[in-house]
Amino acid sequence: MIEPINESSILKIIGEKPLYIHDLINLVFEIKRKLRSKELDFSALIQPYGGSEWENLTMMVPYLPREIIEENLDQLLEGFMDLNWPGSRILYGYLAEIDIYKLKDSFDRVIDKAIGMDDTEWVYFLCIFMDDERVGMKDSFIPQIEKSHSFLKSRNIDYD
């Protein structure tokens, strides 16, 4: 049974190893309690340093309050810096269900941030999500896709 006491113990548990679903859900209850009592800042959990943190966090996302997720979309989109990170595909599937207007606003900010950092891989992976037929939002992301494609083309990266 998982019984985290504070933020550092939660981070330790998240990072140790992939969690089984029962342990994951128990941890989510603890995290929700701490979020509601303001003992924990959700952004502290969004730190994919390695180990199992990112995968465990992304598996928790569907069980956390949607308003917390929506407030932290920009940080969660950092999971698209590399779609090979464990958990990035889990996040990919979940984000496809977020309100398009909230998602578009976050993508606008994150694309600008990635371009400002000259991070072609991040922009490329964001494009993959926006263009994906399975996601079904391509028509809603036309300005963001055009901006991303223009940036990639300016860096001699062919995206098609």
Secondary structure by P-SEA (a helix, b strand, c coil): ccccccaaaaaaaaccccccaaaaaaaaaaaaaaaaaccccccccccccccaaaaaaaaacccccaaaaaacccccccccccccccaaaaaaaaaccccaaaaaaaaaaaaaaaaaaccaaaaaaaaaaaacccccccccaaaaaaaaaaaaaaaccccc
